[in-house]
């Protein structure tokens, strides 16, 4: 019975590590897309200052739009993977709560939560209030 429990623990640790790595990778991919948006915007501004054909600028704007559209897609993927990891964390806390893998998974969920958290509403920020 002890061997079976040990195998189950090893399998849970492996699953925890895989899911944690997946969430970390998705968060990193989102960051890359955000960086690419900034880079592409700068590229377009430079092209506008140079003698570049308008079609080339339009094409670069299309590339920018495609990149911008990927960000919400990545955020949905992060949210799904984060929820999956969070459910696993909750289900294995009693068994693996003292392991480093568990601590890494909880920290990763917290980091991912910041990425997918809705932006705070700007209620009352219109300047009309005194």
N, C-alpha and C positions, 0 to 999 in steps of 0.2 A: 504494500500500500504506500509506503514511503517513497518508493521509486516512482510510482504513478503521480504522486503529489509533486515530486521534484520535476518530473517531465512537464506537468501542467504549469508550474512556476516558470520554468525555462521558456515555455511557449508564450506565456503571458508577458514575460520580460521582452522577448523577441518582438511580439506584437506592439508593445509599448514603444520600443525603440524605432520600429518601422514607422509607426503612425506619427511619432514625434519628429522624425526626420522628414517625413512628408510635409507636415505643417511648416517646419522651418524652411524647406525648399520653396514652398508656395509663397511664403512671406518674402523670401529673398527675390523670387521671380517678380513679384509685384513691385518691389523696390527698383529692380532693373527697368521695368516698364516706366515707372515714374521718372527715372533718370533719363530714359530715352526720350520721353516727351520734352523735357527741358532741353536736351541736346538738339532735338529736331526743331524746336521753336527757334533756337539760336541759329541753326543752319538756315532756316527760312528767312530770318531777319538779315543775315549776311547776303543771301541770294538777292534779296530785294534792293540792297545797296549796290549790287554789282549789275553789270549789263548782262542779265540772264533772261532768256526767253521766258515769257509768262507761262508757257506750258510746263516748263521745268519746275517753276514755283508751284503751280497747281498740283503737279505730281507729288512734290514734297509735302504739300498740304494734305493730300490723300494719305500719304504714309503717316503723317501726324495723326490724322483722324482714326486710322486703323489702330494705332498704338493707344490712343486715348480710349477707344472702345474696349480694349483688352483689360483695362484696369477694373471696371466693375465685374467683368467675367472672372478675373483673378480673385477679387474679393469674395465672390460667391463660392469659388472653389475653396478658398481659405476658410470661410465660414463653415462649409460642409465638413471639411477635414478636421477643423477645430472641434466641432460638435462631436464628431466621431471619437476623437482623442479624449475629449472631456468625458464622454460616456464611459470609455474604457478606464480612465483615471478613477472615476467614481466607483466603478465596479471592482477594481483591484486594490483599492486603498487599504483594506484590512490585510491583504496578503503581501502587498509590495510597498506599502507606505513608507518603509524605512530605507528603500533602495535609492541609489543615485538616479536610476532611470526614471523612477516615479517623480523625483524632485525635478528632473529635467523636463518631464512631460507637463507637470503643473506650471512651470515657468514658461514653457512654450505656449500653453493655452492662454496664460495671462498676456504674453506678448501678442499673440494672434488676436486676442479680444480687443486690444488697442487698435489694431489695424482695421478690423471690421466694425468697430463701434461707430454709430452714426455721429455725424458732426453735430456739435451743439447748435441749437436753434438760436438765431440772432433776434429773438423777440425783444421788442422795446429798444432796439439799437438804431432806429431810424433817425434819431436826433430830434424827434418831436417832443421828447419828454424833458422836463425841467426838474 
